[in-house]
């Protein structure tokens, strides 16, 4: 934590949680309204509605037009945006500290008072349909969707965040408002703030402007079935072959998440990683190659992605398997582990120089862990990781029983590049 940084948390009278971190020496403030709802909480028929609500929040409220929303923040040099994930939706701003009260007013307005105008809804449906088509034109996006579907089968986690064209076209104002009413209640809303902010000032502003009510409606908990390992090949009119291999990982609150994150850094977390150095630099098999780990509330998943010529994709897959086996069978040298620890800590610290990143870290800690985790504690966890612990996690994650591989290959037809 930066010298003098101060964390505070309160629960507002309506049940919304507020967490903030005051950082001396900065003139900016990042503020986010987080709702613990995403694509995994939607029914099959309403899949995509969380993302649609995120879009519509910026299309006008009872007192502001879409232009007013954007201009009010941007004319002061600020930035306003939002994103939807599998279990979170976030509306956030990054502004000068003097704009904080305006930022609170804007965010609470779009959360509570969006009008969902019929004409704007129809226009935004077309925008999202274009977004879906754009997504389908990107093979690296397509294979990630296919991979998640194979890792989680028919579980709601597999559902695409954007939804389907059929669903998006069918959304009505009534169905959207029903979903909003069911899920946007105080127990599922967290406010995060970081930068030159005063917690007491934020609390007063939010009590005055955030009036969400409603009984807690807990999301339906659907158990995740056992992973079914296998190889899945599909074709498409593309020029390169794309491969994703991986499986289940650890949830956000797992005591092993730091070790898994470090394992990911060793495997494919940068240009010095084993995958990059051996597959790209040493053998020139693939231009793009990396690994990632994503942790959700109750489960996680990891993947190794690469893109290469169709004739080399099987060879590339074999080389990935060699790297996975090596991490399973041979513990890291102490020197390599120390270098990874330094890299991991450095990346963490550099990321926290941005107030938006700090706000997002703060909110996620509250959402997933229910408490603030100081950097000293995280640093201690990193220091505690041993070569044996890394090897144990590799043996768990990279076991053939936990491996799904999806390959998307050219079908011989030329893609439409017009």
C-alpha positions as CSV (number, residue, x, y, z in Angstrom):
1,X,0.0,0.0,0.0
2,X,1.2,3.5,-0.8
3,X,2.7,5.4,2.2
4,X,-0.2,6.9,4.1
5,X,-2.9,5.2,2.1
6,X,-6.0,4.8,4.2
7,X,-8.7,2.1,3.8
8,X,-12.3,2.6,5.1
9,X,-15.5,0.6,4.8
10,X,-19.1,1.4,5.8
11,X,-22.5,-0.1,5.1
12,X,-25.0,2.6,4.0
13,X,-28.4,2.6,5.6
14,X,-30.0,0.8,2.6
15,X,-27.4,-2.0,2.8
16,X,-25.0,-1.0,0.0
17,X,-21.4,-1.5,0.9
18,X,-18.9,1.4,0.4
19,X,-15.1,0.7,0.4
20,X,-12.5,3.4,-0.3
21,X,-8.8,4.0,-0.2
22,X,-7.5,7.5,0.2
23,X,-4.1,7.9,-1.6
24,X,-2.1,11.0,-0.7
25,X,-0.3,12.9,-3.5
26,X,-2.8,12.2,-6.3
27,X,-5.3,14.6,-7.9
28,X,-7.6,11.9,-9.4
29,X,-10.4,9.8,-8.1
30,X,-11.7,6.5,-9.4
31,X,-15.3,5.5,-8.5
32,X,-17.1,2.3,-9.5
33,X,-20.6,0.9,-8.8
34,X,-20.3,-2.9,-8.9
35,X,-23.3,-5.3,-9.1
36,X,-22.7,-9.0,-8.5
37,X,-24.7,-10.0,-11.6
38,X,-23.5,-11.3,-14.9
39,X,-24.1,-13.8,-17.6
40,X,-24.0,-16.8,-15.3
41,X,-27.0,-15.4,-13.4
42,X,-29.2,-15.3,-16.5
43,X,-31.7,-17.8,-17.8
44,X,-31.1,-19.3,-21.2
45,X,-33.9,-17.1,-22.6
46,X,-32.5,-13.9,-21.0
47,X,-28.8,-14.6,-21.7
48,X,-27.2,-11.3,-22.6
49,X,-29.5,-9.1,-20.6
50,X,-26.8,-8.0,-18.1
51,X,-24.7,-6.7,-21.0
52,X,-27.7,-5.1,-22.6
53,X,-28.5,-3.2,-19.3
54,X,-24.9,-2.0,-19.1
55,X,-25.3,-0.5,-22.6
56,X,-28.7,1.0,-21.9
57,X,-27.5,2.7,-18.7
58,X,-25.7,5.3,-20.9
59,X,-28.6,6.0,-23.3
60,X,-30.4,8.5,-21.2
61,X,-32.0,8.9,-17.8
62,X,-35.0,10.9,-16.5
63,X,-32.9,14.0,-16.2
64,X,-30.0,13.5,-18.6
65,X,-29.5,12.6,-22.3
66,X,-26.8,10.2,-23.5
67,X,-24.8,13.3,-24.6
68,X,-25.2,14.9,-21.2
69,X,-23.9,11.8,-19.5
70,X,-20.7,11.6,-21.6
71,X,-20.1,15.4,-21.8
72,X,-20.5,16.1,-18.1
73,X,-17.6,13.7,-17.3
74,X,-15.4,14.2,-20.4
75,X,-15.4,18.0,-20.4
76,X,-13.4,17.9,-17.2
77,X,-10.9,15.5,-18.7
78,X,-12.5,12.4,-17.0
79,X,-13.5,9.0,-18.4
80,X,-16.7,7.0,-17.9
81,X,-17.2,3.4,-19.0
82,X,-18.6,0.1,-17.9
83,X,-18.1,-3.7,-18.4
84,X,-20.0,-6.9,-17.9
85,X,-18.5,-10.2,-16.9
86,X,-19.7,-13.7,-16.0
87,X,-20.6,-12.7,-12.5
88,X,-20.0,-8.9,-12.2
89,X,-21.2,-5.7,-13.8
90,X,-19.3,-2.5,-13.2
91,X,-20.0,1.2,-14.0
92,X,-17.0,3.4,-13.3
93,X,-15.5,6.8,-13.8
94,X,-12.0,8.2,-13.5
95,X,-12.0,12.0,-12.8
96,X,-10.2,14.8,-11.1
97,X,-10.9,14.9,-7.4
98,X,-12.9,18.2,-7.8
99,X,-15.4,16.3,-10.0
100,X,-16.1,13.6,-7.4
101,X,-19.6,14.8,-6.5
102,X,-20.5,15.1,-10.1
103,X,-19.2,11.5,-10.7
104,X,-21.4,10.2,-7.9
105,X,-24.4,12.0,-9.3
106,X,-23.8,10.6,-12.8
107,X,-23.2,7.0,-11.7
108,X,-26.2,6.8,-9.3
109,X,-28.4,8.4,-12.0
110,X,-27.6,5.9,-14.7
111,X,-27.9,3.0,-12.2
112,X,-31.4,4.1,-11.0
113,X,-33.0,6.3,-13.6
114,X,-32.3,4.9,-17.0
115,X,-35.5,5.3,-19.1
116,X,-35.0,2.4,-21.5
117,X,-36.6,4.4,-24.3
118,X,-38.1,2.2,-27.0
119,X,-36.3,3.8,-29.9
120,X,-33.0,3.8,-28.0
121,X,-33.5,0.1,-27.2
122,X,-34.0,-0.8,-30.9
123,X,-30.9,1.2,-31.9
124,X,-28.8,-0.4,-29.2
125,X,-30.0,-3.9,-30.2
126,X,-28.5,-3.2,-33.6
127,X,-25.2,-2.0,-32.0
128,X,-25.0,-5.2,-29.9
129,X,-25.9,-7.4,-32.9
130,X,-23.0,-5.7,-34.7
131,X,-20.8,-6.4,-31.6
132,X,-21.8,-10.1,-31.7
133,X,-21.0,-10.3,-35.4
134,X,-17.7,-8.6,-34.8
135,X,-16.9,-11.1,-32.1
136,X,-17.8,-14.0,-34.4
137,X,-15.4,-12.6,-37.0
138,X,-12.5,-12.9,-34.6
139,X,-11.3,-16.5,-34.3
140,X,-9.4,-15.9,-31.1
141,X,-12.7,-14.7,-29.5
142,X,-14.6,-17.7,-31.0
143,X,-12.2,-20.3,-29.7
144,X,-12.3,-18.8,-26.2
145,X,-16.1,-19.2,-26.2
146,X,-15.8,-22.7,-27.5
147,X,-13.2,-23.6,-24.9
148,X,-15.3,-22.3,-21.9
149,X,-18.2,-24.3,-23.2
150,X,-16.2,-27.5,-23.2
151,X,-14.7,-26.7,-19.7
152,X,-18.1,-26.1,-18.1
153,X,-20.5,-28.0,-20.3
154,X,-24.1,-26.9,-20.0
155,X,-23.5,-24.8,-16.8
156,X,-24.6,-21.1,-17.1
157,X,-20.9,-20.1,-16.8
158,X,-20.6,-21.3,-20.4
159,X,-23.2,-18.8,-21.7
160,X,-21.7,-15.9,-23.7
161,X,-21.7,-12.5,-22.0
162,X,-23.1,-10.8,-25.2
163,X,-26.0,-13.3,-25.5
164,X,-27.3,-14.6,-28.8
165,X,-28.8,-12.5,-31.7
166,X,-32.2,-14.2,-31.0
167,X,-32.2,-13.2,-27.4
168,X,-31.0,-9.7,-27.9
169,X,-33.6,-9.1,-30.6
170,X,-36.3,-10.4,-28.2
171,X,-35.6,-8.2,-25.1
172,X,-38.5,-6.1,-24.1
173,X,-38.6,-3.1,-21.8
174,X,-40.7,-5.1,-19.3
175,X,-38.3,-8.1,-19.2
176,X,-35.3,-5.8,-18.7
177,X,-36.9,-3.9,-15.9
178,X,-38.0,-7.2,-14.3
179,X,-34.4,-8.5,-14.4
180,X,-33.0,-5.2,-13.1
181,X,-35.5,-5.3,-10.2
182,X,-34.6,-8.8,-9.3
183,X,-30.8,-8.4,-9.3
184,X,-30.0,-4.7,-8.7
185,X,-30.7,-4.7,-5.0
186,X,-28.6,-3.3,-2.2
187,X,-27.2,-6.6,-1.0
188,X,-25.6,-7.1,-4.4
189,X,-24.2,-3.5,-4.9
190,X,-20.7,-2.4,-3.8
191,X,-19.3,1.0,-4.3
192,X,-15.5,1.2,-4.6
193,X,-13.4,4.4,-4.7
194,X,-9.7,5.1,-4.7
195,X,-7.5,8.2,-5.0
196,X,-7.9,11.7,-3.5
197,X,-11.2,10.8,-1.8
198,X,-12.7,11.4,1.6
199,X,-14.7,8.5,2.8
200,X,-17.1,10.6,4.9
201,X,-17.8,12.9,1.9
202,X,-18.5,9.9,-0.3
203,X,-20.8,8.4,2.3
204,X,-22.9,11.6,2.5
205,X,-23.1,11.9,-1.3
206,X,-24.3,8.3,-1.7
207,X,-26.8,8.4,1.1
208,X,-28.3,11.5,-0.6
209,X,-28.3,10.1,-4.2
210,X,-28.4,6.2,-4.0
211,X,-31.9,5.1,-3.2
212,X,-31.9,1.5,-4.4
213,X,-34.1,-0.7,-2.3
214,X,-35.5,-4.3,-2.5
215,X,-35.1,-7.5,-0.7
216,X,-32.1,-9.6,-1.2
217,X,-32.6,-12.2,-3.9
218,X,-29.7,-14.6,-3.8
219,X,-28.5,-15.9,-7.2
220,X,-29.5,-19.5,-7.9
221,X,-26.5,-21.7,-7.1
222,X,-26.1,-24.4,-9.7
223,X,-23.3,-27.0,-9.0
224,X,-20.6,-27.2,-11.5
225,X,-20.4,-30.7,-13.0
226,X,-17.2,-32.7,-13.3
227,X,-15.0,-31.7,-16.3
228,X,-15.1,-34.1,-19.3
229,X,-11.6,-34.1,-20.8
230,X,-11.2,-34.3,-24.6
231,X,-10.0,-32.9,-27.9
232,X,-12.5,-30.9,-30.0
233,X,-11.7,-29.7,-33.6
234,X,-13.8,-27.2,-35.6
235,X,-13.2,-25.5,-38.9
236,X,-14.0,-22.0,-40.3
237,X,-13.0,-19.7,-43.1
238,X,-9.8,-18.4,-41.4
239,X,-6.1,-18.3,-42.3
240,X,-4.5,-19.6,-39.1
241,X,-5.2,-22.4,-36.7
242,X,-6.1,-21.4,-33.2
243,X,-5.7,-23.7,-30.2
244,X,-6.8,-23.4,-26.5
245,X,-5.9,-26.1,-24.0
246,X,-6.6,-26.0,-20.3
247,X,-9.1,-26.9,-17.6
248,X,-10.5,-26.1,-14.2
249,X,-8.5,-24.0,-11.7
250,X,-9.1,-22.5,-8.3
251,X,-11.8,-20.0,-7.1
252,X,-10.9,-16.5,-6.1
253,X,-10.9,-17.2,-2.4
254,X,-8.6,-20.2,-2.6
255,X,-5.5,-20.2,-0.5
256,X,-3.7,-21.6,-3.6
257,X,-4.6,-18.7,-5.9
258,X,-1.3,-16.9,-5.4
259,X,0.6,-20.1,-6.2
260,X,-1.5,-20.7,-9.3
261,X,-1.0,-17.1,-10.4
262,X,2.8,-17.5,-10.1
263,X,2.6,-20.8,-11.9
264,X,0.8,-19.0,-14.7
265,X,3.6,-16.4,-14.8
266,X,6.2,-19.1,-15.2
267,X,4.2,-20.9,-17.9
268,X,3.0,-18.2,-20.2
269,X,2.7,-14.8,-18.4
270,X,5.0,-12.8,-20.5
271,X,7.9,-12.7,-23.0
272,X,10.2,-14.4,-20.5
273,X,7.8,-17.2,-19.9
274,X,8.6,-20.8,-20.9
275,X,5.9,-21.0,-23.5
276,X,7.0,-17.7,-25.2
277,X,10.7,-18.6,-25.1
278,X,10.4,-22.2,-26.3
279,X,7.5,-22.1,-28.7
280,X,8.0,-18.7,-30.2
281,X,11.6,-17.6,-29.7
282,X,13.4,-20.9,-29.9
283,X,11.3,-22.9,-32.4
284,X,9.3,-20.1,-34.2
285,X,6.2,-22.3,-34.1
286,X,3.7,-19.6,-33.2
287,X,3.5,-15.8,-33.2
288,X,1.0,-15.5,-30.4
289,X,1.3,-17.8,-27.4
290,X,0.3,-17.2,-23.8
291,X,-1.5,-18.6,-20.7
292,X,-4.0,-17.2,-18.3
293,X,-5.9,-18.0,-15.1
294,X,-9.4,-16.7,-14.3
295,X,-10.9,-17.1,-10.9
296,X,-14.6,-16.8,-10.2
297,X,-16.5,-17.0,-6.9
298,X,-16.8,-20.8,-6.7
299,X,-14.5,-22.1,-9.5
300,X,-11.7,-21.1,-11.8
301,X,-10.3,-22.0,-15.2
302,X,-7.0,-21.7,-17.0
303,X,-6.0,-21.8,-20.6
304,X,-3.0,-21.9,-22.9
305,X,-3.7,-20.1,-26.2
306,X,-1.7,-20.1,-29.4
307,X,-2.2,-19.3,-33.1
308,X,-0.1,-20.9,-35.8
309,X,-0.2,-22.5,-39.3
310,X,-2.6,-25.4,-39.7
311,X,0.3,-27.7,-40.5
312,X,2.0,-26.9,-37.2
313,X,-0.9,-26.9,-34.8
314,X,-0.5,-30.5,-33.7
315,X,3.2,-30.0,-33.2
316,X,2.6,-26.8,-31.2
317,X,0.1,-28.8,-29.0
318,X,2.8,-31.4,-28.3
319,X,5.2,-28.7,-27.3
320,X,2.7,-27.2,-24.9
321,X,2.2,-30.6,-23.4
322,X,6.0,-30.9,-22.9
323,X,6.0,-27.6,-20.9
324,X,3.0,-28.7,-18.8
325,X,4.7,-32.1,-18.1
326,X,8.0,-30.5,-17.1
327,X,6.2,-28.3,-14.5
328,X,4.4,-31.4,-13.2
329,X,7.5,-33.5,-13.0
330,X,10.3,-31.1,-12.1
331,X,10.2,-28.5,-9.3
332,X,11.4,-25.0,-10.2
333,X,14.9,-24.1,-9.3
334,X,15.1,-21.8,-6.4
335,X,16.7,-19.1,-8.5
336,X,13.8,-19.2,-11.1
337,X,11.2,-19.1,-8.3
338,X,12.9,-16.0,-6.7
339,X,12.9,-14.3,-10.1
340,X,9.2,-15.1,-10.6
341,X,8.4,-13.7,-7.1
342,X,10.2,-10.5,-7.9
343,X,8.3,-10.3,-11.3
344,X,5.0,-11.0,-9.6
345,X,5.4,-8.4,-6.9
346,X,6.7,-5.9,-9.4
347,X,3.7,-6.4,-11.6
348,X,1.3,-6.0,-8.6
349,X,3.0,-2.8,-7.5
350,X,3.1,-1.2,-10.9
351,X,-0.6,-2.0,-11.5
352,X,-1.5,-0.2,-8.3
353,X,0.0,3.1,-9.5
354,X,-3.2,3.7,-11.4
355,X,-6.2,4.8,-9.2
356,X,-8.7,2.9,-11.4
357,X,-6.7,-0.3,-10.9
358,X,-6.7,0.3,-7.1
359,X,-10.4,0.9,-7.1
360,X,-11.1,-2.3,-9.0
361,X,-8.8,-4.3,-6.7
362,X,-10.5,-2.8,-3.7
363,X,-14.0,-3.7,-4.9
364,X,-13.1,-7.3,-5.9
365,X,-11.5,-7.9,-2.5
366,X,-14.8,-6.9,-0.9
367,X,-16.9,-8.9,-3.3
368,X,-14.9,-12.1,-3.2
369,X,-13.2,-12.0,0.2
370,X,-15.4,-9.7,2.3
371,X,-12.4,-7.9,3.6
372,X,-9.4,-5.7,2.7
373,X,-6.2,-7.6,2.1
374,X,-3.2,-5.3,2.5
375,X,-0.2,-5.6,0.2
376,X,2.0,-6.7,3.0
377,X,-0.2,-9.8,3.5
378,X,-0.1,-10.5,-0.2
379,X,3.7,-10.1,-0.3
380,X,4.0,-12.5,2.6
381,X,1.8,-15.1,0.7
382,X,4.1,-14.7,-2.3
383,X,7.2,-15.3,-0.1
384,X,5.7,-18.4,1.4
385,X,5.3,-20.1,-2.0
386,X,7.9,-22.9,-2.5
387,X,9.0,-24.9,-5.5
388,X,7.1,-27.9,-4.1
389,X,3.8,-25.8,-3.9
390,X,4.2,-24.7,-7.5
391,X,4.8,-28.3,-8.6
392,X,1.8,-29.6,-6.6
393,X,-0.5,-27.0,-8.3
394,X,0.9,-28.0,-11.7
395,X,0.2,-31.7,-11.0
396,X,-3.4,-30.8,-10.0
397,X,-4.2,-28.4,-12.9
398,X,-2.2,-30.1,-15.7
399,X,-3.4,-33.6,-15.1
400,X,-4.8,-35.2,-18.3
401,X,-8.1,-35.7,-16.5
402,X,-8.4,-31.9,-16.2
403,X,-7.5,-31.0,-19.8
404,X,-9.8,-29.9,-22.6
405,X,-8.3,-28.9,-25.9
406,X,-10.2,-26.9,-28.6
407,X,-8.8,-26.3,-32.1
408,X,-10.2,-24.0,-34.7
409,X,-8.7,-24.7,-38.1
410,X,-9.0,-23.2,-41.6
411,X,-11.5,-25.0,-43.8
412,X,-9.8,-24.2,-47.0
413,X,-12.1,-21.3,-47.9
414,X,-10.8,-17.8,-48.0
415,X,-12.1,-15.5,-45.2
416,X,-14.0,-12.4,-46.4
417,X,-11.6,-9.6,-45.8
418,X,-13.7,-6.9,-47.4
